Amino acid sequence: MDIKGNMVPHICDEIKVREEEFGLIIVSKRTPILTMNEDSTLIWNSIDGVLSIEQISQIINDNIDGDEKNNDTIMLFMENCYKLGLIDFE
């Protein structure tokens, strides 16, 4: 799948999430236990099934005084979550 910024990600069913001091633990039937650091947690928690990747990037950049460089990181995060079966797109 060619993932684009106007796509709206949503978290797949049966994904379990637990908050930890360092970030999140993600468990699914398709992957081993994954841990997410603080930056990944910020992106993950922005996935609500309503906002597009572009909107998520803008909100995150505004909240951390970020710049356009973060957009590539956010897109890569989304691509990897999709490949792992953690998210899908509307």
Contacts in CASP RR format, 6 or more apart in sequence:
PFRMAT RR
TARGET T0000
AUTHOR 0000-0000-0000
METHOD contacts of the structure
MODEL  1
MDIKGNMVPHICDEIKVREEEFGLIIVSKRTPILTMNEDSTLIWNSIDGV
LSIEQISQIINDNIDGDEKNNDTIMLFMENCYKLGLIDFE
1 82 0 8 1.000
1 89 0 8 1.000
3 53 0 8 1.000
3 75 0 8 1.000
3 78 0 8 1.000
3 79 0 8 1.000
3 82 0 8 1.000
3 89 0 8 1.000
4 53 0 8 1.000
5 52 0 8 1.000
5 53 0 8 1.000
5 54 0 8 1.000
5 57 0 8 1.000
5 75 0 8 1.000
6 52 0 8 1.000
6 53 0 8 1.000
6 54 0 8 1.000
7 52 0 8 1.000
7 53 0 8 1.000
7 89 0 8 1.000
7 90 0 8 1.000
8 49 0 8 1.000
8 50 0 8 1.000
8 51 0 8 1.000
8 52 0 8 1.000
8 53 0 8 1.000
8 89 0 8 1.000
8 90 0 8 1.000
9 47 0 8 1.000
9 49 0 8 1.000
9 53 0 8 1.000
9 56 0 8 1.000
9 78 0 8 1.000
9 81 0 8 1.000
9 82 0 8 1.000
9 87 0 8 1.000
9 88 0 8 1.000
9 89 0 8 1.000
9 90 0 8 1.000
10 47 0 8 1.000
10 48 0 8 1.000
10 49 0 8 1.000
10 87 0 8 1.000
10 88 0 8 1.000
10 89 0 8 1.000
10 90 0 8 1.000
11 47 0 8 1.000
11 49 0 8 1.000
11 86 0 8 1.000
11 87 0 8 1.000
12 28 0 8 1.000
12 85 0 8 1.000
12 86 0 8 1.000
12 87 0 8 1.000
12 88 0 8 1.000
14 28 0 8 1.000
14 29 0 8 1.000
15 26 0 8 1.000
15 27 0 8 1.000
15 28 0 8 1.000
15 86 0 8 1.000
16 26 0 8 1.000
16 27 0 8 1.000
16 28 0 8 1.000
17 24 0 8 1.000
17 25 0 8 1.000
17 26 0 8 1.000
17 27 0 8 1.000
17 44 0 8 1.000
18 24 0 8 1.000
18 25 0 8 1.000
18 27 0 8 1.000
20 35 0 8 1.000
22 35 0 8 1.000
22 37 0 8 1.000
22 38 0 8 1.000
23 35 0 8 1.000
23 36 0 8 1.000
23 37 0 8 1.000
23 38 0 8 1.000
23 40 0 8 1.000
23 41 0 8 1.000
24 35 0 8 1.000
24 36 0 8 1.000
24 40 0 8 1.000
24 41 0 8 1.000
24 44 0 8 1.000
25 33 0 8 1.000
25 34 0 8 1.000
25 35 0 8 1.000
25 36 0 8 1.000
26 33 0 8 1.000
26 34 0 8 1.000
26 35 0 8 1.000
26 36 0 8 1.000
26 44 0 8 1.000
26 86 0 8 1.000
27 33 0 8 1.000
27 34 0 8 1.000
28 84 0 8 1.000
28 85 0 8 1.000
28 86 0 8 1.000
30 84 0 8 1.000
30 85 0 8 1.000
31 84 0 8 1.000
31 85 0 8 1.000
31 86 0 8 1.000
34 84 0 8 1.000
34 86 0 8 1.000
36 44 0 8 1.000
40 77 0 8 1.000
42 60 0 8 1.000
42 63 0 8 1.000
42 64 0 8 1.000
43 56 0 8 1.000
43 60 0 8 1.000
43 74 0 8 1.000
43 77 0 8 1.000
43 78 0 8 1.000
44 81 0 8 1.000
46 56 0 8 1.000
46 59 0 8 1.000
46 60 0 8 1.000
47 56 0 8 1.000
47 87 0 8 1.000
49 90 0 8 1.000
51 59 0 8 1.000
53 74 0 8 1.000
53 75 0 8 1.000
53 78 0 8 1.000
56 74 0 8 1.000
57 70 0 8 1.000
57 71 0 8 1.000
57 74 0 8 1.000
57 75 0 8 1.000
60 66 0 8 1.000
60 70 0 8 1.000
60 74 0 8 1.000
61 67 0 8 1.000
61 68 0 8 1.000
61 70 0 8 1.000
61 71 0 8 1.000
64 70 0 8 1.000
78 87 0 8 1.000
81 87 0 8 1.000
82 88 0 8 1.000
82 89 0 8 1.000
END
